[in-house]
Amino acid sequence: MIPNADDYLWFNDDRFPDLADSYCFTLVRDMSPELLMTRLGAQAEASPRKTLDELITASYPDPGTFGTREGKYFGTVSLGDWLLIVEVNGHLGVSRKTILPLSADTRLVSHSRNVNAVGYFYWVEDGEIRLFFDPLFPYSRHGSSPDELVEVMQRVGFDLADDDSVSDNHDKAAFALAEHVTGVKLTPQLLEESTYLCGLAPRPR
């Protein structure tokens, strides 16, 4: 059964007030947290793993503490064959300078949204962008296989009409599409109950 946007209505300001408006989620297959740190050139935090609330708090640190604006702060957790990267107000997962080398010999799927509702969705295979679009404008697709998932995109909840209409649940549809491509279903319990290995990566240049 193909997932749909309604499956992700739980991701909202009521339950995740400090994350829902500005986030980036990235899934990378067959990658350990240690290999991720190496590929990102990241500094792993020395303190114990963090809960989601602690990760969110650390993403907006006091001056002089770990996670300053000298880099991009993130948390990561293994989910079976996949690695989930969580960023609060981040964009490592949708920066081509980051995700193209990160996807070497594997599959990467990421999606994001900022406070202005601008977002990105990427499906990358071994450095090749198969699909890229802004969930607000899913009719404008790019990549080597921009139309391969058109039927799936419609079924998960994207409005592909080339007009001024905008679906209220376009960001939820991005979650559902990511689930279809990766097989990984995110749940509120998974996000809230996981502990995250946190790190600081250099800003993409």
RADAKA-V151613 format. One record per backbone hydrogen bond with DSSP energy under -0.5 kcal/mol. NH is the residue of the N-H (numbers start at 1). CO is the residue of the C=O. Records with the same first field share a line. If there is no record, write none. Layout:
NH: CO  CO
//
This chain:
5: 156
7: 4
8: 5
9: 6
11: 8
12: 10
16: 12
19: 16
20: 16
22: 19
23: 113
24: 87
25: 111
26: 85
27: 109
28: 83
29: 107
30: 81
36: 32
37: 33
38: 34
39: 35
40: 36
41: 37  38
42: 37
43: 200
44: 42
45: 198
50: 196
55: 51
56: 52
57: 53
58: 54
59: 55  56
60: 57
61: 58
65: 62
68: 65
71: 68
72: 201
73: 71
74: 199
75: 86
76: 197
77: 84
79: 82
82: 79
83: 28
84: 77
85: 26
86: 75
87: 24
89: 22  87
94: 91
95: 92
96: 94
98: 95
99: 95
100: 96
102: 98
103: 99
104: 101
106: 103
108: 124
109: 27
110: 122
111: 25
112: 120
113: 23
114: 118
117: 114
120: 112
121: 133
122: 110
123: 131
124: 108
125: 128
126: 103  106
128: 125
129: 127
130: 123  128
131: 123
132: 142
133: 121
135: 133
137: 134
138: 135
140: 137
141: 139
142: 132
144: 129
145: 130
146: 143
148: 145
150: 147
153: 149
154: 150
155: 151
156: 152
157: 153
158: 153
160: 158
163: 161
170: 167
173: 169
174: 170
175: 171
176: 172
177: 173
178: 174
179: 175
180: 176
181: 177
182: 178
183: 179
185: 183
186: 184
191: 187
192: 188
193: 189
194: 190
196: 50
197: 76
198: 196
199: 74
200: 43
201: 72
202: 40
203: 70
//
